[in-house]
């Protein structure tokens, strides 16, 4: 099953590490892409952040993205996708 979130990050990003620790504590799964190791990922981050390489950039299953979101913002964005039971 694919990860519900992709977090674009760097090794040195304190905000990224904080968000990932919070997501771990809440049991939210994610994959991490280091934009310093993957040039295409850096280009993507720039494309969704007005030319800036701002991390963390979080991409949701629907393709939408948030830059430097809080845990509450991430959980709120995921909530409609989890257990809605609507068809």
N, C-alpha and C positions, 0 to 999 in steps of 0.2 A: 504494500500500500504506500503511495507517495506521501511525503511529508506535507502537512497542511500549510506550512510556512517556509519561506526561504528568507534567510537573513543575510544580507550583504554586509560584510564586516571587514575589519583589519585586525591584526594581532594586537595592536597598541590601543584600540578604541575602548576606553573605559565605559562609555555609554552602552556599547555593544555587549560587553561582558556583564554589565549590570542587568540589561534586559534579558540576556540568555539565562542568567541565574534565576531571575524572577519567573521566567517561563518554565524552567526546570522544576522549580518549587511548585508551580501550578499544574505540572504534568502535561504541558503543551509541547508537542513534538515539533521539530523544525530541522531544516538543514542549513548549513553555514557555507557561504561562498566568500573566500578571501579575495577582495578586489585587487590586492597587490600581487597576487599570484595568478590571476586570470584576467588578462587584458579585456576580453569581451565582457566580463562582468563589470569592470570599471566603466566601460562605455555604456552599458545598460544603466548603471547607477547615475551617470551623468545625464542620460536621456530622460530620466524621470525626476531629476532634481535641477532642472534649468541650467544644465552645464556644470553643476557642482558635484564633486565626489563626496557626498555627505553620507556617513554611516552612523548608526545602523539604518539601512533601508530595508524595510520588511515588505515582502511580496506575498499576497494572500492567494488562496486557491482560485479565486475569480480573476486574478491578474492585476488587481488593484494594488497600490503601494502606499505605504506611509513612511515618512522620514523621521527618525528619532522618536518613535511613538512611546507612550507610556504603556505599562502593562494593562491598565484599564482600557486604553484605546485598542490594543490588540485583542483583548478578550471581547470587547464590544463588537469589533468587526467580525470576529469568529462566531459569535453567538448565533446569528441567523443561520449559519451553515451547519450548526451542530444540533441534531435532534429536533428539527422543526416538524418533521412528519407530514409536511405539506407536499402535494404533488400537483 
